[in-house]
Amino acid sequence: MADRLPTLRFDAFELDQTNRQLRRDGVAVELGSRYFDALALLVGRAGELVSKDAFMREVWHGIPVTDEALTQCIRTLRRALDDDAASPRFIQTVPKHGYRFIAAASSPEAPPARDAEARAPVSLVAGTATLAGLAAGVFAGLVYGIIAGTGGGGQVLILAAMVGALGLLAGAGLGIGMAAAMTLRSGRDGWTVAGGALGGLCVGALGNLLGREGVGLLSGLVIGAVTGPFEGLILGTATGLAALAVFAGRGPRAVLGVALLSGAFAGGLIHVSGGTLLAGSLHALEQGLPGAQLSVGKVGRLLGQSGFTPTMRAVTAVAEAAVFVCAMAAALLALRRRHGRFDAA
């Protein structure tokens, strides 16, 4: 009986050399025999340069083939791994020399590799999401402060700080929700989306309390509807979908595509459901507090509208949601690139 070959594991993939099968999260990935041999060669020499001559010798066994055959082989492997040649996570091109497998690979039969260091990314999800929320909030605050503010540079900075604090709160809630779901479920699945949605719901309720009710208690004035639990729930769900694509090992383009689409859809859904995001909340603040030194109508006039029209309310909601979700996805992609796969703590 032939010796059993080790099964090599990297990111969400398993390369079962005995049964000659590549699996992603337990699901078989279709791969031709020659291409399987090429991948096994790369993964087996993870971190080392594999020359073109080595491929010809160990994959094609000396059969004369053109360089295009190897190029097509690598292209097929990248497609199977959802890798990107411009920003590789697995197969790196070494121009004029060959290729290198750059992801960490291990054998399940070896001592467990899922130690505290390998699990570190999950513990960092909440922190990364918090910082991404802060960055998105500061950016939005600066943009609206410059366009709609009437109180000078000081007001722009104050608005950026206030909106940044709200973004920080939102990012923390979503990050904690997703990290908790990953930990409790010991993996990456639809519960990650549920965790993001629940985190968004909670932080939206808190933000609404601090915003609408807080202003009312301090000033005695009533302002219109501001962002609340419903908006948080929808935005959290969209963020969870984008995060799930990151955690599942999808490529950067696929992740950002999911983030853009889910964020834009979330913003549109919030608008048609009568909800509001940042621009709408600032407009409500402007209407309820005459001394707020805001003119949100300038945002609409900048784009050819007569003011903060329903059209502008829809456009800003879609844009804000898309930017926020993309910022969260980009931050999690950077975390994954630095630390590798996400495992439950």
C-alpha positions as a Markdown table, in Angstrom:
| # | Residue | x | y | z |
|---|---|---|---|---|
| 1 | Met | 0.0 | 0.0 | 0.0 |
| 2 | Ala | 1.4 | 3.4 | -1.0 |
| 3 | Asp | 2.4 | 5.8 | 1.7 |
| 4 | Arg | -0.2 | 8.4 | 2.6 |
| 5 | Leu | 0.9 | 11.8 | 1.4 |
| 6 | Pro | 0.3 | 14.8 | 3.8 |
| 7 | Thr | -2.7 | 17.0 | 3.3 |
| 8 | Leu | -1.5 | 20.6 | 3.1 |
| 9 | Arg | -3.7 | 23.4 | 4.5 |
| 10 | Phe | -3.5 | 27.1 | 3.6 |
| 11 | Asp | -6.1 | 29.8 | 4.3 |
| 12 | Ala | -9.5 | 28.3 | 3.6 |
| 13 | Phe | -8.0 | 25.5 | 1.3 |
| 14 | Glu | -6.9 | 21.9 | 1.8 |
| 15 | Leu | -4.7 | 20.2 | -0.7 |
| 16 | Asp | -5.3 | 16.5 | -0.2 |
| 17 | Gln | -2.4 | 14.9 | -2.0 |
| 18 | Thr | -3.4 | 11.3 | -1.3 |
| 19 | Asn | -6.9 | 11.7 | -2.9 |
| 20 | Arg | -5.6 | 14.4 | -5.3 |
| 21 | Gln | -8.3 | 16.9 | -4.4 |
| 22 | Leu | -8.3 | 20.6 | -3.6 |
| 23 | Arg | -11.0 | 21.7 | -1.2 |
| 24 | Arg | -12.2 | 25.1 | -0.1 |
| 25 | Asp | -14.0 | 25.1 | 3.2 |
| 26 | Gly | -14.6 | 21.4 | 2.7 |
| 27 | Val | -16.0 | 21.8 | -0.9 |
| 28 | Ala | -14.1 | 20.3 | -3.7 |
| 29 | Val | -12.6 | 22.7 | -6.3 |
| 30 | Glu | -12.3 | 21.4 | -9.8 |
| 31 | Leu | -8.7 | 21.2 | -10.9 |
| 32 | Gly | -7.0 | 19.2 | -13.7 |
| 33 | Ser | -4.4 | 16.6 | -12.9 |
| 34 | Arg | -1.4 | 18.6 | -14.3 |
| 35 | Tyr | -2.5 | 21.8 | -12.6 |
| 36 | Phe | -3.0 | 19.8 | -9.3 |
| 37 | Asp | 0.7 | 18.7 | -9.6 |
| 38 | Ala | 1.8 | 22.3 | -10.2 |
| 39 | Leu | -0.1 | 23.5 | -7.1 |
| 40 | Ala | 1.3 | 20.7 | -5.0 |
| 41 | Leu | 4.8 | 21.6 | -6.1 |
| 42 | Leu | 4.2 | 25.3 | -5.2 |
| 43 | Val | 2.6 | 24.6 | -1.8 |
| 44 | Gly | 5.1 | 21.9 | -0.9 |
| 45 | Arg | 7.8 | 24.5 | -1.4 |
| 46 | Ala | 6.0 | 27.4 | 0.3 |
| 47 | Gly | 8.2 | 30.4 | 0.5 |
| 48 | Glu | 10.8 | 29.1 | -2.0 |
| 49 | Leu | 11.3 | 30.1 | -5.6 |
| 50 | Val | 10.1 | 27.4 | -8.0 |
| 51 | Ser | 11.9 | 27.9 | -11.3 |
| 52 | Lys | 10.4 | 27.2 | -14.7 |
| 53 | Asp | 12.8 | 24.4 | -15.1 |
| 54 | Ala | 11.5 | 22.8 | -11.9 |
| 55 | Phe | 7.9 | 23.0 | -13.3 |
| 56 | Met | 9.0 | 21.4 | -16.6 |
| 57 | Arg | 10.9 | 18.6 | -14.7 |
| 58 | Glu | 8.4 | 17.8 | -12.0 |
| 59 | Val | 5.0 | 18.7 | -13.6 |
| 60 | Trp | 5.6 | 18.0 | -17.3 |
| 61 | His | 8.3 | 15.4 | -16.6 |
| 62 | Gly | 10.5 | 16.6 | -19.4 |
| 63 | Ile | 7.9 | 16.8 | -22.1 |
| 64 | Pro | 8.7 | 19.9 | -24.2 |
| 65 | Val | 6.1 | 22.6 | -23.8 |
| 66 | Thr | 6.0 | 26.4 | -24.4 |
| 67 | Asp | 6.2 | 29.0 | -21.7 |
| 68 | Glu | 2.6 | 29.8 | -22.5 |
| 69 | Ala | 1.6 | 26.4 | -21.1 |
| 70 | Leu | 3.1 | 27.3 | -17.7 |
| 71 | Thr | 1.6 | 30.8 | -17.8 |
| 72 | Gln | -1.9 | 29.2 | -18.5 |
| 73 | Cys | -1.3 | 26.8 | -15.6 |
| 74 | Ile | -0.6 | 29.6 | -13.2 |
| 75 | Arg | -3.5 | 31.6 | -14.5 |
| 76 | Thr | -5.8 | 28.7 | -13.9 |
| 77 | Leu | -4.5 | 28.1 | -10.4 |
| 78 | Arg | -5.0 | 31.7 | -9.5 |
| 79 | Arg | -8.6 | 31.5 | -10.8 |
| 80 | Ala | -9.2 | 28.4 | -8.7 |
| 81 | Leu | -7.7 | 30.1 | -5.6 |
| 82 | Asp | -9.5 | 33.4 | -6.3 |
| 83 | Asp | -6.0 | 35.0 | -6.3 |
| 84 | Asp | -4.9 | 38.3 | -8.0 |
| 85 | Ala | -1.6 | 38.5 | -9.9 |
| 86 | Ala | -1.4 | 42.3 | -9.2 |
| 87 | Ser | -2.0 | 41.8 | -5.4 |
| 88 | Pro | -1.2 | 38.1 | -4.8 |
| 89 | Arg | -2.2 | 36.3 | -1.6 |
| 90 | Phe | -0.9 | 32.9 | -2.7 |
| 91 | Ile | 1.1 | 32.8 | -5.9 |
| 92 | Gln | 3.7 | 35.5 | -6.5 |
| 93 | Thr | 5.4 | 35.9 | -9.9 |
| 94 | Val | 9.2 | 36.3 | -9.8 |
| 95 | Pro | 9.8 | 37.9 | -13.2 |
| 96 | Lys | 12.0 | 35.8 | -15.6 |
| 97 | His | 12.7 | 33.2 | -12.9 |
| 98 | Gly | 9.5 | 31.4 | -11.8 |
| 99 | Tyr | 6.9 | 31.6 | -9.0 |
| 100 | Arg | 6.7 | 31.5 | -5.3 |
| 101 | Phe | 3.9 | 30.3 | -3.0 |
| 102 | Ile | 3.7 | 33.1 | -0.3 |
| 103 | Ala | 0.9 | 31.9 | 2.0 |
| 104 | Ala | 1.7 | 29.8 | 5.1 |
| 105 | Ala | 1.0 | 26.1 | 4.6 |
| 106 | Ser | 0.7 | 23.4 | 7.2 |
| 107 | Ser | -0.3 | 19.8 | 7.6 |
| 108 | Pro | -3.4 | 19.0 | 9.8 |
| 109 | Glu | -1.5 | 15.9 | 10.8 |
| 110 | Ala | 1.3 | 18.0 | 12.3 |
| 111 | Pro | 1.0 | 19.7 | 15.7 |
| 112 | Pro | -2.0 | 22.1 | 15.6 |
| 113 | Ala | -1.1 | 25.4 | 14.0 |
| 114 | Arg | -4.2 | 27.3 | 15.2 |
| 115 | Asp | -2.4 | 28.7 | 18.2 |
| 116 | Ala | -2.9 | 32.1 | 19.8 |
| 117 | Glu | -0.9 | 33.9 | 17.1 |
| 118 | Ala | -2.9 | 32.2 | 14.3 |
| 119 | Arg | -6.2 | 33.2 | 16.0 |
| 120 | Ala | -5.0 | 36.8 | 16.6 |
| 121 | Pro | -7.0 | 38.3 | 13.7 |
| 122 | Val | -10.4 | 37.6 | 15.2 |
| 123 | Ser | -9.4 | 39.4 | 18.3 |
| 124 | Leu | -8.4 | 42.3 | 16.1 |
| 125 | Val | -11.6 | 42.4 | 14.0 |
| 126 | Ala | -13.3 | 44.7 | 16.5 |
| 127 | Gly | -10.4 | 47.1 | 16.7 |
| 128 | Thr | -9.9 | 47.2 | 13.0 |
| 129 | Ala | -13.6 | 47.9 | 12.4 |
| 130 | Thr | -13.5 | 50.6 | 15.1 |
| 131 | Leu | -10.6 | 52.4 | 13.4 |
| 132 | Ala | -12.3 | 52.0 | 9.9 |
| 133 | Gly | -15.5 | 53.5 | 11.3 |
| 134 | Leu | -13.5 | 56.4 | 12.8 |
| 135 | Ala | -11.7 | 57.1 | 9.5 |
| 136 | Ala | -15.0 | 57.0 | 7.5 |
| 137 | Gly | -16.7 | 59.3 | 10.0 |
| 138 | Val | -13.9 | 61.8 | 10.0 |
| 139 | Phe | -13.8 | 61.8 | 6.2 |
| 140 | Ala | -17.6 | 62.3 | 6.0 |
| 141 | Gly | -17.5 | 65.0 | 8.6 |
| 142 | Leu | -14.8 | 66.9 | 6.8 |
| 143 | Val | -16.7 | 66.7 | 3.5 |
| 144 | Tyr | -20.0 | 67.9 | 4.9 |
| 145 | Gly | -18.3 | 70.5 | 7.1 |
| 146 | Ile | -16.5 | 72.0 | 4.1 |
| 147 | Ile | -19.6 | 72.0 | 1.9 |
| 148 | Ala | -22.4 | 72.6 | 4.3 |
| 149 | Gly | -20.8 | 74.4 | 7.2 |
| 150 | Thr | -21.2 | 78.1 | 7.7 |
| 151 | Gly | -19.1 | 78.6 | 10.8 |
| 152 | Gly | -15.6 | 78.6 | 9.3 |
| 153 | Gly | -12.7 | 76.2 | 9.8 |
| 154 | Gly | -13.3 | 75.6 | 13.4 |
| 155 | Gln | -16.8 | 74.3 | 12.8 |
| 156 | Val | -15.4 | 72.0 | 10.1 |
| 157 | Leu | -13.0 | 70.4 | 12.6 |
| 158 | Ile | -15.7 | 70.1 | 15.2 |
| 159 | Leu | -18.1 | 68.5 | 12.8 |
| 160 | Ala | -15.3 | 66.1 | 11.7 |
| 161 | Ala | -14.6 | 65.2 | 15.3 |
| 162 | Met | -18.3 | 64.7 | 16.1 |
| 163 | Val | -19.0 | 62.5 | 13.0 |
| 164 | Gly | -15.8 | 60.7 | 13.6 |
| 165 | Ala | -16.9 | 59.8 | 17.1 |
| 166 | Leu | -20.2 | 58.5 | 15.7 |
| 167 | Gly | -18.3 | 56.5 | 13.1 |
| 168 | Leu | -16.0 | 55.1 | 15.8 |
| 169 | Leu | -19.1 | 54.0 | 17.8 |
| 170 | Ala | -20.6 | 52.4 | 14.7 |
| 171 | Gly | -17.4 | 50.6 | 13.7 |
| 172 | Ala | -16.9 | 49.3 | 17.3 |
| 173 | Gly | -20.5 | 47.9 | 17.4 |
| 174 | Leu | -20.2 | 46.2 | 14.1 |
| 175 | Gly | -16.8 | 44.8 | 14.8 |
| 176 | Ile | -17.7 | 43.5 | 18.2 |
| 177 | Gly | -20.8 | 41.9 | 16.8 |
| 178 | Met | -19.0 | 40.1 | 14.0 |
| 179 | Ala | -16.1 | 39.0 | 16.2 |
| 180 | Ala | -18.5 | 37.6 | 18.8 |
| 181 | Ala | -20.3 | 35.7 | 16.1 |
| 182 | Met | -17.1 | 34.2 | 14.7 |
| 183 | Thr | -16.0 | 33.2 | 18.2 |
| 184 | Leu | -19.3 | 31.7 | 19.3 |
| 185 | Arg | -19.7 | 29.8 | 16.0 |
| 186 | Ser | -16.0 | 28.8 | 15.8 |
| 187 | Gly | -15.8 | 29.8 | 12.2 |
| 188 | Arg | -17.0 | 32.0 | 9.3 |
| 189 | Asp | -20.6 | 31.6 | 8.2 |
| 190 | Gly | -23.9 | 33.5 | 7.9 |
| 191 | Trp | -23.8 | 34.1 | 11.6 |
| 192 | Thr | -21.1 | 36.7 | 10.9 |
| 193 | Val | -23.7 | 38.7 | 9.0 |
| 194 | Ala | -26.1 | 38.3 | 11.9 |
| 195 | Gly | -23.5 | 39.5 | 14.3 |
| 196 | Gly | -22.9 | 42.6 | 12.2 |
| 197 | Ala | -26.6 | 43.2 | 11.9 |
| 198 | Leu | -27.1 | 42.9 | 15.7 |
| 199 | Gly | -24.1 | 45.2 | 16.4 |
| 200 | Gly | -25.6 | 47.7 | 14.0 |
| 201 | Leu | -29.0 | 47.5 | 15.6 |
| 202 | Cys | -27.5 | 48.2 | 19.1 |
| 203 | Val | -25.2 | 51.0 | 18.0 |
| 204 | Gly | -28.0 | 52.6 | 15.9 |
| 205 | Ala | -30.3 | 52.7 | 18.9 |
| 206 | Leu | -27.5 | 54.2 | 21.1 |
| 207 | Gly | -26.7 | 56.7 | 18.4 |
| 208 | Asn | -30.3 | 57.7 | 18.1 |
| 209 | Leu | -30.5 | 58.2 | 21.8 |
| 210 | Leu | -27.4 | 60.3 | 22.0 |
| 211 | Gly | -28.5 | 62.3 | 18.9 |
| 212 | Arg | -32.2 | 63.0 | 18.8 |
| 213 | Glu | -33.1 | 62.5 | 22.5 |
| 214 | Gly | -29.9 | 64.0 | 23.8 |
| 215 | Val | -30.4 | 67.2 | 21.8 |
| 216 | Gly | -34.0 | 67.3 | 23.1 |
| 217 | Leu | -33.0 | 66.9 | 26.7 |
| 218 | Leu | -30.3 | 69.6 | 26.5 |
| 219 | Ser | -32.1 | 72.2 | 24.4 |
| 220 | Gly | -35.8 | 71.4 | 24.9 |
| 221 | Leu | -36.1 | 71.5 | 21.1 |
| 222 | Val | -37.4 | 68.6 | 18.9 |
| 223 | Ile | -35.4 | 67.6 | 15.8 |
| 224 | Gly | -36.6 | 65.4 | 13.0 |
| 225 | Ala | -35.7 | 61.8 | 12.4 |
| 226 | Val | -32.0 | 60.9 | 12.7 |
| 227 | Thr | -30.1 | 57.7 | 12.1 |
| 228 | Gly | -31.4 | 55.0 | 14.4 |
| 229 | Pro | -31.7 | 51.2 | 15.0 |
| 230 | Phe | -33.3 | 50.4 | 11.6 |
| 231 | Glu | -30.5 | 52.1 | 9.7 |
| 232 | Gly | -28.0 | 50.4 | 11.9 |
| 233 | Leu | -29.5 | 47.0 | 11.3 |
| 234 | Ile | -29.4 | 47.5 | 7.5 |
| 235 | Leu | -25.9 | 48.9 | 7.4 |
| 236 | Gly | -24.7 | 46.2 | 9.8 |
| 237 | Thr | -26.1 | 43.5 | 7.5 |
| 238 | Ala | -24.3 | 45.0 | 4.5 |
| 239 | Thr | -21.1 | 45.3 | 6.4 |
| 240 | Gly | -21.4 | 41.7 | 7.6 |
| 241 | Leu | -21.8 | 40.5 | 4.0 |
| 242 | Ala | -18.6 | 42.3 | 2.9 |
| 243 | Ala | -16.8 | 41.0 | 6.0 |
| 244 | Leu | -17.9 | 37.4 | 5.2 |
| 245 | Ala | -16.3 | 37.8 | 1.7 |
| 246 | Val | -13.1 | 38.8 | 3.5 |
| 247 | Phe | -13.2 | 36.0 | 6.0 |
| 248 | Ala | -14.0 | 33.4 | 3.2 |
| 249 | Gly | -10.7 | 34.4 | 1.5 |
| 250 | Arg | -12.2 | 36.1 | -1.6 |
| 251 | Gly | -9.9 | 38.3 | -3.6 |
| 252 | Pro | -9.7 | 42.1 | -3.0 |
| 253 | Arg | -11.7 | 43.0 | -6.2 |
| 254 | Ala | -14.4 | 40.5 | -5.3 |
| 255 | Val | -14.6 | 41.8 | -1.7 |
| 256 | Leu | -14.7 | 45.5 | -2.7 |
| 257 | Gly | -17.3 | 44.6 | -5.3 |
| 258 | Val | -19.5 | 42.9 | -2.7 |
| 259 | Ala | -18.9 | 45.9 | -0.3 |
| 260 | Leu | -19.9 | 48.5 | -3.0 |
| 261 | Leu | -23.0 | 46.6 | -4.1 |
| 262 | Ser | -24.2 | 45.7 | -0.6 |
| 263 | Gly | -23.5 | 49.2 | 0.7 |
| 264 | Ala | -25.3 | 50.9 | -2.1 |
| 265 | Phe | -28.2 | 48.6 | -1.8 |
| 266 | Ala | -28.4 | 49.2 | 1.9 |
| 267 | Gly | -28.4 | 53.0 | 1.4 |
| 268 | Gly | -31.1 | 52.7 | -1.2 |
| 269 | Leu | -33.2 | 50.4 | 1.1 |
| 270 | Ile | -32.8 | 52.8 | 4.0 |
| 271 | His | -34.0 | 55.7 | 1.8 |
| 272 | Val | -37.1 | 54.0 | 0.3 |
| 273 | Ser | -38.0 | 52.8 | 3.8 |
| 274 | Gly | -38.0 | 56.3 | 5.1 |
| 275 | Gly | -34.8 | 56.1 | 7.0 |
| 276 | Thr | -32.0 | 58.6 | 7.1 |
| 277 | Leu | -28.2 | 58.6 | 7.3 |
| 278 | Leu | -25.7 | 61.3 | 8.0 |
| 279 | Ala | -26.7 | 64.0 | 5.5 |
| 280 | Gly | -30.4 | 63.5 | 6.5 |
| 281 | Ser | -29.5 | 63.7 | 10.2 |
| 282 | Leu | -27.6 | 66.9 | 9.6 |
| 283 | His | -30.5 | 68.4 | 7.7 |
| 284 | Ala | -32.8 | 67.4 | 10.6 |
| 285 | Leu | -30.4 | 69.1 | 13.0 |
| 286 | Glu | -30.3 | 72.2 | 10.8 |
| 287 | Gln | -34.2 | 72.4 | 10.8 |
| 288 | Gly | -34.5 | 71.8 | 14.5 |
| 289 | Leu | -31.7 | 74.0 | 15.7 |
| 290 | Pro | -31.7 | 77.4 | 14.0 |
| 291 | Gly | -28.3 | 78.2 | 15.4 |
| 292 | Ala | -26.6 | 75.0 | 14.1 |
| 293 | Gln | -24.6 | 76.9 | 11.4 |
| 294 | Leu | -25.4 | 74.3 | 8.8 |
| 295 | Ser | -26.7 | 74.6 | 5.3 |
| 296 | Val | -27.2 | 71.1 | 4.0 |
| 297 | Gly | -29.0 | 72.4 | 0.9 |
| 298 | Lys | -25.5 | 73.4 | -0.4 |
| 299 | Val | -24.8 | 69.7 | -1.0 |
| 300 | Gly | -27.8 | 69.6 | -3.3 |
| 301 | Arg | -27.0 | 72.8 | -5.1 |
| 302 | Leu | -23.4 | 71.6 | -5.7 |
| 303 | Leu | -25.0 | 68.8 | -7.8 |
| 304 | Gly | -27.5 | 70.9 | -9.6 |
| 305 | Gln | -30.4 | 70.5 | -7.2 |
| 306 | Ser | -32.5 | 73.2 | -5.7 |
| 307 | Gly | -31.5 | 72.2 | -2.2 |
| 308 | Phe | -31.6 | 69.0 | -0.1 |
| 309 | Thr | -34.3 | 67.5 | -2.3 |
| 310 | Pro | -35.6 | 63.9 | -2.0 |
| 311 | Thr | -33.2 | 63.0 | -4.9 |
| 312 | Met | -30.3 | 64.3 | -2.9 |
| 313 | Arg | -31.5 | 62.5 | 0.2 |
| 314 | Ala | -31.4 | 59.3 | -1.8 |
| 315 | Val | -28.0 | 60.0 | -3.5 |
| 316 | Thr | -26.3 | 60.9 | -0.2 |
| 317 | Ala | -27.8 | 57.8 | 1.6 |
| 318 | Val | -26.5 | 55.5 | -1.1 |
| 319 | Ala | -23.1 | 57.2 | -1.3 |
| 320 | Glu | -22.6 | 57.3 | 2.5 |
| 321 | Ala | -23.6 | 53.6 | 3.0 |
| 322 | Ala | -21.3 | 52.5 | 0.1 |
| 323 | Val | -18.3 | 54.5 | 1.4 |
| 324 | Phe | -18.8 | 53.2 | 5.0 |
| 325 | Val | -19.1 | 49.5 | 4.0 |
| 326 | Cys | -16.1 | 49.8 | 1.6 |
| 327 | Ala | -14.0 | 51.4 | 4.3 |
| 328 | Met | -14.8 | 48.5 | 6.6 |
| 329 | Ala | -14.0 | 45.9 | 3.9 |
| 330 | Ala | -10.7 | 47.6 | 3.0 |
| 331 | Ala | -9.6 | 47.7 | 6.6 |
| 332 | Leu | -10.4 | 44.0 | 7.1 |
| 333 | Leu | -8.6 | 43.2 | 3.8 |
| 334 | Ala | -5.5 | 44.9 | 5.2 |
| 335 | Leu | -5.8 | 42.9 | 8.4 |
| 336 | Arg | -6.1 | 39.7 | 6.5 |
| 337 | Arg | -3.2 | 40.5 | 4.3 |
| 338 | Arg | -1.0 | 41.2 | 7.4 |
| 339 | His | -2.1 | 38.2 | 9.5 |
| 340 | Gly | -3.5 | 35.6 | 7.2 |
| 341 | Arg | -6.7 | 33.6 | 7.6 |
| 342 | Phe | -9.3 | 34.4 | 10.2 |
| 343 | Asp | -9.8 | 31.6 | 12.8 |
| 344 | Ala | -12.1 | 31.6 | 15.8 |
| 345 | Ala | -10.6 | 32.5 | 19.1 |
